[in-house]
Amino acid sequence: TIAGASCSDVLAEMKARVAGQYASWHDPHNNGTYTVQNYGGTFSTARVTGNGKYTDKQIFTLTANTNGCTIEACSRSQVTSVLDAGTNYCDLKMLYCGSADGCKPVTHDFKVIPESTSAFSKSNVDLSACLKV
């Protein structure tokens, strides 16, 4: 996935969303809560679902290229979650999607094109499902 912005702007936006939870930003996918972690990559987070029952872990690797910033990321549920309704995809996408996607940026608004996704097991990668509270 390539963001039409510098990697420093992408990282700043991701950090601003995590830091701004509930005041300047909220996770539209079931109102989960993100925390910054240190799992590796350029940036990593954990997200607890809005009901507090489930935790997913995310790792993002950002690499500068001539078109902006390549975003490589992975999110995994910490319990068996075959039919996750796209939650792991949403966990990732909600931290960097822009207004063109229907998201609400905090500090930097950019487009993300093209996107290459791989669904794990029987999950899905449907952005519209992520934006339903």
BADO-170661 format. One record per residue (C-alpha): chain; x, y, z. Coordinates in steps of 0.2 Angstrom, whole numbers, always signed. Each point is the difference from the previous one (the first is absolute). Layout:
BEGIN
{A,{X,Y,Z}}
...
This chain:
BEGIN
{A,{+0,+0,+0}}
{A,{+7,+17,-5}}
{A,{-5,+16,+9}}
{A,{+2,+16,-9}}
{A,{+9,+8,+14}}
{A,{+17,-1,+8}}
{A,{+3,-14,+12}}
{A,{+2,+13,+14}}
{A,{-17,+7,-4}}
{A,{-8,-17,+0}}
{A,{+9,-5,+17}}
{A,{-6,+17,+7}}
{A,{-18,-3,-5}}
{A,{+0,-17,+8}}
{A,{+8,+6,+16}}
{A,{-13,+15,+0}}
{A,{-15,-12,-1}}
{A,{+6,-11,+14}}
{A,{+5,+15,+11}}
{A,{-16,+9,-5}}
{A,{-12,-14,+5}}
{A,{-17,+6,+5}}
{A,{+5,+19,+0}}
{A,{+5,+3,-18}}
{A,{-2,-18,-8}}
{A,{-10,-16,+4}}
{A,{+1,-17,-8}}
{A,{-15,-1,-11}}
{A,{+1,-19,+0}}
{A,{-9,-5,+16}}
{A,{+9,+14,+10}}
{A,{+15,-10,+4}}
{A,{+15,+7,+10}}
{A,{+17,+0,-7}}
{A,{+16,+1,+10}}
{A,{+18,+2,-6}}
{A,{+11,-15,+2}}
{A,{+17,-6,-5}}
{A,{-2,-16,-10}}
{A,{+11,+5,-14}}
{A,{-2,+9,-17}}
{A,{+0,+19,-1}}
{A,{-16,+1,+11}}
{A,{-10,-13,+10}}
{A,{-16,+0,+10}}
{A,{-12,-10,+9}}
{A,{-19,+2,-2}}
{A,{-13,-5,+12}}
{A,{-18,-2,-6}}
{A,{-13,+13,+6}}
{A,{-7,-14,+11}}
{A,{+17,-3,+8}}
{A,{-1,-19,-5}}
{A,{+13,-2,-13}}
{A,{+18,+7,-4}}
{A,{+8,+0,-17}}
{A,{+18,+5,-3}}
{A,{+6,+10,-15}}
{A,{+17,+3,-8}}
{A,{+3,+14,-13}}
{A,{+16,+2,-10}}
{A,{+2,+16,-10}}
{A,{+12,+2,-14}}
{A,{+3,+16,-10}}
{A,{-2,-2,-19}}
{A,{-1,+12,-15}}
{A,{-19,+1,+1}}
{A,{-1,+3,+19}}
{A,{+0,-14,+13}}
{A,{-2,-19,-1}}
{A,{-10,-6,+14}}
{A,{+2,-19,+4}}
{A,{-10,-6,+15}}
{A,{-8,-15,+9}}
{A,{-13,-2,+14}}
{A,{-3,-16,+9}}
{A,{-13,-4,+12}}
{A,{+6,-7,+17}}
{A,{-13,-13,+0}}
{A,{-7,-12,-13}}
{A,{-10,+11,-12}}
{A,{-5,-9,-16}}
{A,{-15,+11,-4}}
{A,{+7,+17,+6}}
{A,{-11,+11,-11}}
{A,{+15,+9,-7}}
{A,{+5,+6,+17}}
{A,{+19,-2,-2}}
{A,{-1,+9,-17}}
{A,{-10,+14,+8}}
{A,{+13,+0,+15}}
{A,{+13,+5,-13}}
{A,{-9,+11,-12}}
{A,{-8,+11,+13}}
{A,{+17,+7,+5}}
{A,{+4,+7,-17}}
{A,{-15,+1,-11}}
{A,{-4,+18,-7}}
{A,{-16,+10,-3}}
{A,{-1,-7,-17}}
{A,{-3,-17,+8}}
{A,{-13,+8,+12}}
{A,{+11,+1,+15}}
{A,{+4,+15,+11}}
{A,{+19,+5,+0}}
{A,{+7,+9,+15}}
{A,{+16,+9,-7}}
{A,{+3,-7,-18}}
{A,{-12,-5,-13}}
{A,{+7,-10,-14}}
{A,{-6,-13,-13}}
{A,{+5,-18,+0}}
{A,{+2,-8,-17}}
{A,{+2,-13,-5}}
{A,{-5,-12,+13}}
{A,{+5,-18,+1}}
{A,{-8,-11,+13}}
{A,{-1,-18,+5}}
{A,{-13,-7,+11}}
{A,{+5,-13,+12}}
{A,{-11,-15,+3}}
{A,{-18,+5,-3}}
{A,{+2,+18,+4}}
{A,{-5,+14,-12}}
{A,{+8,+17,-5}}
{A,{-15,+11,-2}}
{A,{+3,+18,+4}}
{A,{-18,+5,+1}}
{A,{-3,-13,+14}}
{A,{+14,+9,+10}}
{A,{-9,+16,-1}}
{A,{-16,-6,+9}}
{A,{+0,+3,+18}}
